[in-house]
Amino acid sequence: MSPLTKVQSLLTKPFMPAVCFLSGVTYDTLTLTRIDRLQDNLLLMLYLALLGVLIVLTGRLGIAPAEAHELAHPSAVARLLVRARPYYPMAMQFLLGGLFSAYAIFYSRSATLTGTVIFLGLLVLLLVGNEFLRDRLSNLRLLVGLYALVCFSFFTFFLPVMIGWLGTWVFLLGAGLSVVVTLRVVHLIYKDNPERTAREALPVSVPGLALIGLLVGFYFLNWIPPVPLSMKFGGMYREVQRQGEHFLLTYDRQWYEAWKRSENPFPANEPIYCFTAVFAPVALDTTVYHQWYFRPNSTKPYTHADRIPIKISGGREGGYRAYSFKQRLDPGDWRVDVETEDGRVVGRVSVRVAERGEQPAVLRTLAYE
């Protein structure tokens, strides 16, 4: 048996879809580091390009095994593409697994326990469901819909990284580019294709375009995580001091609370500092806000108490470090939402403020680089 025949036999094994899926996920988990790393973004762009090419080839050639007359084509490239048709779904499954796992990693770093988990949940669902899609990856409507989603997810964080700016117009530009790229793939499927009519292009395009429109709606509902920003650290402290490249964070921690890195509960009528570290890509300078909210108890809704702007600069691995300060807080539940200028939540720090207990405070200092 020739090596090529052995490879072809191996690729037809029933466990190969799971291998392709897991290999894409494992590779991304081990290699993806920063959302602004050029090598990572070039790899994702390559995945997107290859996936687009395979969708076009699937639409034009199908995935059926090659017939004898097709293998007699004078062009060696054409014969190779026809011979490889049965393996298109497997290759697309690998690329989709790699893309969805990368997006799940990047978006999970920006998602909070708010509405943004809906979008993250969609990505994780597709990441897991991709393992079972192989038999459906000849359906053009499904393929174009998935391609629209992976393009949208890529441009949502890639454009802010490249432009160095966050905002609604950057997001809408990314959504527009996703539409253009998706329609271009559909156009290439039907261009000069004797097997298909141009009238079929519209129903194939509609699911993908509708999905992009739905995701734009998610953005205005604040259900899209604020990538490429992510909160690396946050907590409440008695005092915050800068010493060289370190911030010294003072808080109460008893001997049996070795895991604590922030004070909670916090004594009422004491000065309180909310310290956060927010990661932003290189060359991205923007403003985030510490939004303070208060409720007297769990039966009441939170009310807005203060809004403090903080200018941040990108590029630092541990995040841009900053803090806001309040002189005294009433007893009750307090939280600080770290928000972008368009209102998306980067992270959240919560604390319970209560009257001082009888136990004496044991102040510790945490050095945060």
C-alpha positions in Angstrom: 0.0 0.0 0.0 1.5 3.4 -1.0 1.9 6.2 1.5 -0.8 8.2 -0.3 -3.2 5.3 0.0 -2.4 4.9 3.7 -3.1 8.6 4.3 -6.4 8.5 2.4 -7.4 5.4 4.4 -6.6 7.1 7.7 -8.6 10.2 6.8 -11.7 8.1 6.2 -11.6 6.7 9.8 -14.6 7.7 11.9 -12.4 9.2 14.6 -10.8 11.7 12.3 -13.4 14.5 12.7 -12.8 14.5 16.4 -9.0 14.5 15.8 -9.3 17.5 13.4 -11.5 19.4 15.9 -9.3 18.7 18.9 -6.1 19.5 17.0 -7.4 22.9 16.1 -8.5 23.7 19.6 -5.3 22.4 21.2 -3.1 24.3 18.8 -4.8 27.6 19.6 -4.8 26.9 23.4 -1.1 26.4 23.3 0.0 29.1 20.9 -2.4 32.1 21.3 -1.0 34.7 23.6 -2.1 38.3 23.1 -4.9 39.6 21.0 -2.6 42.2 19.4 0.2 39.7 18.5 0.8 39.9 14.8 1.6 36.2 14.4 -1.7 35.2 15.9 -3.7 37.6 13.8 -1.9 36.5 10.6 -2.7 32.9 11.4 -6.4 33.7 11.9 -6.4 35.6 8.6 -4.9 32.6 6.9 -7.6 30.4 8.4 -10.3 32.8 7.2 -8.8 32.9 3.7 -8.4 29.1 3.4 -12.0 28.6 4.8 -13.3 31.0 2.2 -11.5 29.2 -0.6 -12.8 25.8 0.6 -16.4 27.1 0.7 -16.1 28.4 -2.9 -14.6 25.1 -4.0 -17.4 23.2 -2.2 -20.0 25.4 -3.9 -18.5 24.9 -7.3 -17.2 21.3 -7.2 -19.2 19.6 -4.5 -17.7 17.0 -2.2 -18.6 13.8 -4.1 -15.7 11.4 -4.9 -14.1 12.1 -8.3 -15.3 10.3 -11.4 -13.1 8.8 -14.1 -13.8 11.5 -16.7 -13.1 14.3 -14.2 -9.6 12.8 -13.5 -8.9 13.0 -17.2 -8.9 16.8 -17.0 -5.7 18.3 -18.7 -4.9 20.6 -15.8 -3.0 18.9 -12.9 -4.4 21.5 -10.5 -8.0 20.8 -11.5 -7.4 17.0 -11.1 -5.9 17.6 -7.6 -8.9 19.8 -6.6 -11.4 17.2 -7.8 -9.5 14.3 -6.2 -9.5 16.2 -2.9 -13.2 17.0 -2.9 -14.2 14.4 -0.2 -11.8 15.9 2.2 -13.1 19.5 2.0 -15.5 19.0 5.0 -12.7 17.7 7.2 -10.4 20.6 6.3 -13.2 23.1 6.9 -14.0 21.5 10.2 -10.3 21.9 11.3 -10.3 25.6 10.2 -13.7 26.3 12.0 -12.4 24.5 15.1 -9.3 26.7 15.1 -11.2 29.9 14.6 -13.9 29.2 17.1 -11.4 28.1 19.8 -9.3 31.3 19.2 -12.4 33.5 19.4 -13.6 31.6 22.6 -10.2 32.3 24.1 -10.0 36.0 23.2 -13.6 36.8 23.9 -13.7 35.0 27.3 -10.9 37.3 28.5 -13.3 40.3 27.9 -16.6 38.7 28.8 -18.2 39.5 32.2 -21.1 37.9 34.1 -23.5 40.2 32.2 -25.2 40.0 28.9 -21.9 39.5 27.1 -21.9 35.9 28.1 -24.7 35.3 25.5 -22.3 36.0 22.7 -19.5 34.0 24.3 -21.9 31.2 24.9 -22.8 31.2 21.2 -19.1 30.8 20.3 -18.5 28.0 22.8 -21.7 26.3 21.5 -20.4 26.4 18.0 -17.0 25.4 19.1 -18.4 22.2 20.6 -21.1 21.7 17.9 -18.4 22.0 15.2 -17.4 18.4 16.0 -20.8 17.2 14.7 -21.0 19.4 11.6 -19.0 17.4 9.2 -22.0 15.8 7.5 -23.7 19.2 7.1 -20.7 21.0 5.7 -21.9 20.7 2.1 -24.9 22.9 2.9 -24.1 26.2 1.4 -26.5 28.2 3.6 -24.9 26.7 6.7 -21.4 27.3 5.3 -22.0 30.9 4.4 -23.7 31.6 7.7 -20.8 30.2 9.6 -18.4 32.1 7.5 -20.2 35.4 8.2 -20.0 34.7 11.9 -16.2 33.9 11.9 -15.5 37.0 9.7 -17.6 39.2 12.1 -15.9 37.8 15.2 -12.5 38.5 13.6 -13.1 42.0 12.4 -14.7 43.0 15.8 -11.3 42.8 17.6 -8.9 43.1 14.6 -9.9 46.5 13.5 -9.5 48.2 17.0 -6.1 46.5 17.3 -5.0 47.9 13.9 -6.7 51.3 14.1 -5.9 51.9 17.7 -9.4 53.1 18.5 -12.6 51.8 20.0 -16.1 53.0 19.2 -19.3 52.3 17.4 -18.1 53.4 14.0 -15.1 51.0 14.2 -17.5 48.2 15.2 -19.9 49.0 12.3 -16.9 49.2 9.9 -16.0 45.6 11.0 -19.6 44.5 10.4 -19.6 46.1 7.0 -16.3 44.4 6.1 -17.9 41.1 7.2 -20.8 41.6 4.8 -18.5 42.5 1.9 -16.2 39.4 2.4 -19.2 37.1 2.8 -20.9 38.4 -0.3 -17.6 38.1 -2.2 -17.4 34.4 -1.3 -21.0 33.8 -2.5 -20.3 35.8 -5.7 -17.3 33.5 -6.5 -19.4 30.4 -6.0 -21.9 31.5 -8.6 -19.7 33.5 -11.0 -19.6 31.7 -14.4 -20.8 28.5 -12.8 -22.8 26.4 -15.2 -24.0 24.1 -12.4 -25.8 26.9 -10.5 -27.9 29.9 -11.4 -27.3 33.4 -10.0 -30.9 33.4 -8.7 -29.8 30.9 -6.0 -27.2 33.3 -4.6 -29.7 35.5 -2.7 -31.2 32.7 -0.5 -27.7 31.4 0.2 -26.6 34.8 1.3 -29.6 35.7 3.5 -28.8 33.5 6.6 -25.3 35.0 6.8 -26.4 38.6 6.4 -29.2 38.1 8.9 -26.8 36.7 11.4 -24.5 39.8 11.0 -27.6 42.0 11.5 -28.5 40.1 14.6 -25.0 40.5 16.0 -25.1 44.2 15.4 -28.2 44.2 17.5 -26.3 42.3 20.2 -23.8 45.2 20.1 -26.3 47.8 20.8 -27.8 45.7 23.6 -24.2 45.5 25.1 -24.1 41.7 24.5 -20.8 41.8 22.6 -17.7 41.6 24.9 -15.6 44.8 24.7 -12.6 43.1 22.9 -9.8 43.8 22.6 -10.0 45.2 26.2 -9.9 42.9 29.1 -9.6 43.4 32.9 -6.6 41.6 34.4 -7.2 42.5 38.0 -9.5 44.4 40.3 -10.2 44.9 44.0 -11.1 47.2 46.9 -8.4 48.5 49.3 -7.8 50.8 52.3 -5.0 52.5 50.5 -3.2 52.5 47.1 0.3 53.9 46.7 2.7 53.8 43.7 6.3 52.8 44.4 8.4 52.7 41.3 6.9 50.2 38.9 4.7 48.6 41.7 1.4 49.6 43.2 1.1 48.8 46.9 -2.4 47.8 47.9 -3.3 47.8 51.6 -6.2 45.7 52.9 -7.4 43.7 55.9 -6.6 40.0 55.7 -6.8 37.7 58.7 -4.3 34.9 59.1 -6.8 32.2 57.9 -7.7 34.2 54.7 -4.5 33.4 52.8 -6.4 33.4 49.5 -7.7 37.0 49.8 -6.3 39.6 47.4 -8.9 42.2 48.1 -11.0 43.4 51.0 -14.6 42.2 51.3 -16.6 43.1 53.4 -15.3 46.6 53.8 -15.9 48.8 56.9 -18.3 51.7 56.5 -17.2 55.3 56.9 -13.6 54.4 55.7 -11.8 55.7 52.7 -12.0 53.1 49.9 -10.0 52.6 46.7 -11.1 50.6 43.7 -8.0 49.4 41.9 -8.1 47.9 38.4 -5.7 46.8 35.7 -7.1 46.8 32.2 -5.3 45.3 29.2 -5.4 47.1 25.9 -3.4 46.4 22.7 -0.3 48.3 21.7 -1.1 51.7 20.2 -4.7 51.7 21.6 -5.3 54.7 23.9 -8.8 55.1 25.1 -10.9 56.1 28.2 -12.7 53.8 30.5 -14.9 54.7 33.4 -15.3 53.5 36.9 -19.1 53.5 37.3 -20.0 53.3 41.0 -23.3 51.7 41.9 -25.1 51.3 45.3 -28.0 49.4 46.8 -28.9 49.3 50.5 -29.8 45.6 50.4 -30.4 42.7 47.9 -34.2 43.6 47.7 -33.4 47.0 46.1 -32.1 47.8 42.6 -28.7 49.3 42.1 -28.6 53.1 41.7 -25.8 55.1 40.0 -23.5 56.9 42.4 -20.5 58.2 40.5 -18.7 58.1 37.1 -15.0 58.6 37.1 -13.1 58.7 33.8 -9.7 57.0 33.5 -7.4 57.3 30.4 -5.6 54.1 29.6 -2.7 53.3 27.3 -2.2 49.9 25.7 0.7 47.6 25.4 1.4 46.5 29.0 1.0 42.8 29.5 -0.3 43.2 33.1 -2.8 45.9 32.1 -3.0 49.6 32.6 -3.2 50.2 36.3 -5.4 52.9 37.8 -7.8 53.5 40.7 -10.7 55.6 41.8 -11.3 56.8 45.4 -14.3 57.4 47.6 -14.2 59.1 50.9 -17.0 57.2 52.7 -19.5 54.6 51.7 -22.9 53.9 53.3 -23.6 50.3 54.4 -24.9 48.1 51.7 -23.9 46.5 48.4 -21.5 48.5 46.2 -20.0 47.6 42.8 -17.8 49.3 40.3 -18.3 48.5 36.6 -15.3 49.3 34.4 -17.0 50.5 31.2 -15.9 51.6 27.8 -17.1 54.9 26.4 -19.9 53.1 24.5 -21.1 51.5 27.8 -19.8 48.0 27.4 -18.6 46.4 30.7 -14.9 45.4 30.7 -15.0 44.1 34.3 -16.7 44.4 37.6 -15.6 44.7 41.3 -18.2 44.1 44.0 -18.0 44.7 47.7 -20.2 44.5 50.8 -19.9 47.6 53.0 -20.9 46.9 56.7 -20.4 48.5 60.1 -17.0 47.9 61.6 -16.9 44.6 63.6 -15.2 44.0 66.9 -12.3 42.0 65.3 -9.2 44.2 64.9 -8.0 44.8 61.4 -4.8 43.1 60.3 -3.5 45.2 57.4 -1.5 43.5 54.7 0.2 45.0 51.6 -0.1 43.4 48.1 2.5 44.6 45.5 1.0 44.6 42.1 3.3 45.0 39.1 
